[in-house]
């Protein structure tokens, strides 16, 4: 197991280098430069001023030199300074926003898997019954409804028409003067719609995936043997079938970690939540290369860590993998 873990960890470094290289090249190939974005509203800016700005940001150097300088800064855990007018360190901006995004997505992730796995098991155990058909209708509705449209619809219905829930931000005006319990309640009301929408968007596909893997496992010979031995159905389902049915779902759990940032762009933009997703969107629009690269590096790290955790869970669940026989 130790050798397997060591091999997987050593593979992370070249993969990380390749990801950063591709991302760095791609964002520089996008049309428009930070200097153009900053001076587009000032037609009187001279070419010499633009050249000085490009030199200040280091954009006058060849692309491979820029990447080398950025990589040397990254080795010191320094993402550089933002190209925005405030010129703040990128790390400082990310540290301000990342707790909000992680909190929102961890809650949604717990709800997704906590609801999707039981729903998938119930649908598989009660295959072709009225309950299974009802769950299937729910799943197909979840697939068909665009998440951003559902978010706008819920904002209009629950926030504008009924005035039950706030539709933007994390805190109400003057909430800092409320008692602690009232402040938490105010925060919970602001998070309710984003968390529900984020959960619903992934719940449909994940529950359907769990149902299909559970049905495949229940059709195996060892399940028939367990039933023939007289084991209770509950023991067959939860002791023998569930562990093997969860193996493909583990992969989805690994892929869910990078989605904490990438999937937050839509929700945080719609609900005006000051998190990493909104920061990433603003950085892309402003061609803020250091900020975009900093967030992409964090997303790449989450992707690699997610894959590593998935592999470790596979190895823990299947001895053939950790002993090199699978």
C-alpha positions as MATLAB code, in Angstrom:
seq = 'XXXXXXXXXXXXXXXXXXXXXXXXXXXXXXXXXXXXXXXXXXXXXXXXXXXXXXXXXXXXXXXXXXXXXXXXXXXXXXXXXXXXXXXXXXXXXXXXXXXXXXXXXXXXXXXXXXXXXXXXXXXXXXXXXXXXXXXXXXXXXXXXXXXXXXXXXXXXXXXXXXXXXXXXXXXXXXXXXXXXXXXXXXXXXXXXXXXXXXXXXXXXXXXXXXXXXXXXXXXXXXXXXXXXXXXXXXXXXXXXXXXXXXXXXXXXXXXXXXXXXXXXXXXXXXXXXXXXXXXXXXXXXXXXXXXXXXXXXXXXXXXXXXXXXXXXXXXXXXXXXXXXXX';
ca = [
       0.000    0.000    0.000;
       2.886    2.357    0.819;
       4.520    1.785   -2.591;
       1.206    2.397   -4.340;
       0.715    5.653   -2.421;
       4.284    6.807   -3.150;
       3.886    6.189   -6.894;
       0.641    8.122   -7.000;
       2.144   11.096   -5.120;
       5.247   11.232   -7.365;
       3.017   11.340  -10.444;
       1.356   14.524   -9.179;
       4.353   16.769   -9.845;
       4.755   16.272  -13.630;
       0.980   16.384  -14.036;
       0.832   19.669  -12.151;
       3.615   21.114  -14.299;
       1.819   20.120  -17.496;
      -1.492   21.579  -16.312;
       0.063   24.935  -15.404;
       1.951   25.118  -18.720;
      -1.178   24.481  -20.796;
      -3.260   26.896  -18.719;
      -0.609   29.627  -18.943;
      -0.406   29.349  -22.724;
      -4.176   29.193  -23.217;
      -5.015   32.287  -21.171;
      -2.334   34.284  -23.011;
      -3.779   33.181  -26.356;
      -7.176   34.646  -25.453;
      -7.896   37.899  -27.329;
      -7.251   41.098  -25.423;
      -4.561   42.032  -22.919;
      -4.828   43.550  -19.425;
      -3.407   46.798  -20.784;
      -6.084   46.966  -23.482;
      -8.828   46.262  -20.946;
      -7.568   48.994  -18.610;
      -7.057   51.682  -21.267;
     -10.050   50.969  -23.523;
     -12.126   53.644  -21.761;
      -9.341   56.228  -22.035;
      -8.760   57.033  -25.728;
      -6.141   59.661  -24.832;
      -3.716   57.071  -23.458;
      -0.574   57.148  -25.587;
       1.266   54.193  -27.038;
       4.212   54.977  -24.763;
       1.982   54.723  -21.691;
       0.673   51.354  -22.880;
       4.246   50.183  -23.431;
       5.189   51.226  -19.883;
       2.198   49.331  -18.514;
       3.171   46.216  -20.467;
       6.689   46.514  -19.076;
       5.346   47.030  -15.541;
       3.286   43.831  -15.795;
       6.110   41.944  -17.500;
       4.086   41.366  -20.659;
       6.888   42.671  -22.884;
       8.940   39.516  -22.235;
       8.654   36.343  -24.360;
       5.991   33.898  -23.221;
       8.436   31.236  -22.053;
      10.289   33.820  -19.949;
       7.001   34.948  -18.379;
       6.140   31.328  -17.567;
       9.580   30.737  -16.057;
       9.244   33.799  -13.815;
       5.730   32.786  -12.793;
       6.894   29.232  -12.045;
       9.783   30.486   -9.893;
       7.313   32.601   -7.908;
       4.992   29.604   -7.568;
       7.857   27.564   -6.109;
       7.897   30.144   -3.306;
       4.106   29.870   -2.982;
       3.726   33.351   -4.437;
       1.019   33.888   -7.074;
       2.215   37.420   -7.762;
       0.195   40.628   -7.727;
      -3.142   41.203   -9.389;
      -3.274   43.299  -12.566;
      -6.340   45.051  -11.148;
      -5.981   48.735  -10.165;
      -5.608   47.782   -6.483;
      -2.466   45.696   -7.369;
      -3.036   43.508   -4.316;
      -1.308   40.127   -3.885;
      -3.308   37.342   -5.511;
      -2.921   35.144   -2.422;
      -4.556   37.838   -0.315;
      -7.559   38.029   -2.631;
      -7.976   34.265   -2.730;
      -7.685   33.868    1.048;
     -10.505   36.393    1.472;
     -12.877   34.493   -0.811;
     -12.043   30.804   -0.534;
     -13.744   30.123    2.858;
     -17.088   31.245    1.412;
     -16.807   29.003   -1.647;
     -15.590   25.991    0.320;
     -18.340   26.336    2.933;
     -21.054   26.639    0.281;
     -19.803   23.699   -1.772;
     -19.012   21.372    1.123;
     -22.570   21.751    2.401;
     -23.919   21.097   -1.102;
     -21.570   18.110   -1.556;
     -22.663   16.507    1.712;
     -26.307   16.932    0.747;
     -25.715   15.589   -2.783;
     -24.096   12.336   -1.710;
     -26.168   12.029    1.450;
     -29.382   12.138   -0.608;
     -28.288   10.609   -3.924;
     -26.920    7.353   -2.499;
     -30.101    6.425   -0.536;
     -32.314    7.518   -3.464;
     -30.290    5.359   -5.869;
     -30.424    2.358   -3.526;
     -34.182    2.686   -3.015;
     -34.793    2.999   -6.759;
     -32.648   -0.085   -7.465;
     -34.198   -2.232   -4.745;
     -37.740   -1.275   -5.835;
     -37.005   -1.586   -9.526;
     -39.954   -1.035  -11.938;
     -42.329   -0.134   -9.108;
     -44.356    3.057   -8.777;
     -41.699    4.411   -6.408;
     -38.942    3.785   -8.954;
     -40.948    5.482  -11.694;
     -41.581    8.488   -9.468;
     -37.865    8.804   -8.730;
     -37.136    8.480  -12.456;
     -39.493   11.362  -13.217;
     -37.707   13.478  -10.600;
     -34.345   12.550  -12.120;
     -35.375   13.387  -15.682;
     -36.773   16.727  -14.538;
     -33.435   17.428  -12.836;
     -31.615   16.609  -16.067;
     -33.928   18.704  -18.242;
     -34.165   21.913  -16.210;
     -31.213   24.307  -16.753;
     -29.707   25.141  -13.394;
     -29.315   28.867  -14.046;
     -32.966   29.097  -15.196;
     -34.142   27.257  -12.065;
     -32.064   29.633   -9.937;
     -33.664   32.697  -11.548;
     -37.123   31.150  -11.214;
     -36.617   30.429   -7.509;
     -35.241   33.918   -6.949;
     -38.327   35.439   -8.529;
     -40.831   33.167   -6.787;
     -39.364   32.890   -3.261;
     -37.556   36.215   -3.160;
     -39.654   38.661   -5.176;
     -43.219   37.296   -5.140;
     -43.350   35.670   -1.687;
     -40.514   37.657   -0.099;
     -39.518   34.626    1.964;
     -35.826   34.473    1.133;
     -33.106   36.979    0.177;
     -31.854   36.671   -3.390;
     -28.325   38.092   -3.256;
     -25.291   38.389   -1.029;
     -24.582   36.667    2.271;
     -25.871   39.189    4.787;
     -28.743   41.609    5.055;
     -28.151   45.319    5.468;
     -27.411   46.041    9.130;
     -27.047   42.353   10.043;
     -23.839   43.086   11.961;
     -25.959   44.770   14.626;
     -28.123   41.679   15.167;
     -27.564   39.179   18.004;
     -25.354   36.168   17.142;
     -28.258   33.743   16.700;
     -30.115   36.180   14.443;
     -26.950   36.695   12.355;
     -26.613   32.938   11.815;
     -30.280   32.728   10.839;
     -29.797   35.575    8.382;
     -26.777   33.798    6.863;
     -28.728   30.518    6.629;
     -31.545   32.264    4.738;
     -29.055   33.733    2.258;
     -27.394   30.342    1.715;
     -30.608   28.323    1.397;
     -31.355   28.969   -2.280;
     -27.745   28.637   -3.565;
     -27.227   25.382   -1.649;
     -30.554   23.897   -2.765;
     -29.973   24.828   -6.407;
     -26.386   23.515   -6.335;
     -27.551   20.259   -4.742;
     -30.456   19.751   -7.126;
     -28.235   20.250  -10.158;
     -26.052   17.248   -9.267;
     -28.521   15.148   -7.310;
     -30.399   13.887  -10.370;
     -27.386   12.525  -12.234;
     -25.676   11.122   -9.152;
     -28.776    9.250   -7.930;
     -29.331    7.786  -11.400;
     -25.708    6.702  -11.530;
     -26.027    5.069   -8.125;
     -29.171    3.231   -9.244;
     -27.501    1.787  -12.350;
     -24.392    0.601  -10.465;
     -26.555   -0.902   -7.721;
     -28.662   -2.788  -10.272;
     -25.506   -4.134  -11.896;
     -24.173   -5.388   -8.567;
     -27.514   -6.943   -7.563;
     -27.455   -9.031  -10.744;
     -24.107  -10.653   -9.853;
     -23.848  -14.326   -8.899;
     -22.446  -13.699   -5.425;
     -25.580  -11.733   -4.534;
     -27.727  -14.682   -5.609;
     -25.492  -16.957   -3.517;
     -25.871  -14.708   -0.480;
     -29.647  -14.799   -0.839;
     -29.594  -18.579   -1.317;
     -27.731  -18.918    1.979;
     -30.719  -17.361    3.712;
     -29.229  -13.937    4.518;
     -31.705  -11.217    5.251;
     -32.337   -8.827    2.352;
     -31.093   -5.894    4.396;
     -27.751   -7.659    4.959;
     -27.492   -8.545    1.263;
     -28.115   -4.945    0.206;
     -26.060   -3.018    2.736;
     -23.289   -5.507    3.589;
     -22.551   -7.216    0.273;
     -23.944   -5.093   -2.552;
     -23.465   -1.528   -1.343;
     -19.673   -1.665   -0.876;
     -19.110   -2.791   -4.467;
     -21.735   -0.433   -5.864;
     -19.967    2.521   -4.235;
     -16.709    1.949   -6.140;
     -17.788    3.877   -9.296;
     -19.352    6.577   -7.112;
     -15.956    7.112   -5.458;
     -14.671    8.392   -8.798;
     -17.446   10.987   -8.906;
     -16.531   12.089   -5.391;
     -12.960   12.701   -6.563;
     -14.176   14.763   -9.519;
     -16.439   16.781   -7.216;
     -13.500   18.492   -5.489;
     -12.416   20.660   -8.470;
     -16.076   21.447   -9.139;
     -16.066   23.347   -5.845;
     -14.484   26.256   -7.726;
     -15.526   25.697  -11.331;
     -19.139   24.990  -10.497;
     -19.362   28.043   -8.250;
     -18.941   30.557  -11.057;
     -22.608   30.403  -12.108;
     -24.119   30.333   -8.608;
     -21.933   33.020   -7.136;
     -22.499   35.286  -10.134;
     -26.301   34.833  -10.103;
     -26.664   35.201   -6.327;
     -23.904   37.865   -5.998;
     -21.954   35.758   -3.515;
     -18.413   37.121   -2.983;
     -16.603   33.810   -3.423;
     -13.942   32.276   -5.619;
     -16.293   31.685   -8.543;
     -17.234   35.343   -8.772;
     -13.574   36.349   -8.345;
     -12.548   33.990  -11.155;
     -15.206   35.422  -13.474;
     -14.081   38.979  -12.755;
     -10.434   37.984  -13.319;
     -11.215   36.409  -16.704;
     -13.192   39.436  -17.841;
     -10.339   41.773  -16.813;
      -7.614   39.484  -18.279;
      -6.022   39.440  -14.829;
      -3.467   36.731  -15.638;
      -1.927   36.265  -12.141;
      -5.368   36.031  -10.529;
      -6.690   33.575  -13.123;
      -3.561   31.424  -12.873;
      -3.721   31.416   -9.082;
      -7.300   30.148   -9.094;
      -6.515   27.621  -11.850;
      -3.613   26.256   -9.799;
      -5.916   25.764   -6.830;
      -8.457   24.050   -9.093;
      -5.720   21.815  -10.534;
      -4.543   20.916   -7.029;
      -8.093   19.986   -6.054;
      -8.401   17.863   -9.212;
      -5.187   15.971   -8.488;
      -6.015   15.548   -4.813;
      -9.488   14.328   -5.769;
      -8.025   11.748   -8.145;
      -5.529   10.668   -5.488;
      -8.281   10.258   -2.888;
     -10.376    8.284   -5.386;
      -7.436    5.982   -6.131;
      -6.777    5.480   -2.426;
     -10.431    4.686   -1.791;
     -10.340    2.214   -4.674;
      -7.216    0.609   -3.237;
      -8.811    0.426    0.202;
     -11.991   -1.156   -1.164;
     -10.310   -3.500   -3.672;
      -7.174   -5.381   -2.471;
      -6.260   -6.275   -6.082;
      -5.473   -2.601   -6.814;
      -3.221   -1.934   -3.839;
      -1.317   -5.204   -4.386;
      -0.864   -4.500   -8.116;
      -3.007   -7.392   -9.344;
      -5.931   -5.326  -10.659;
];
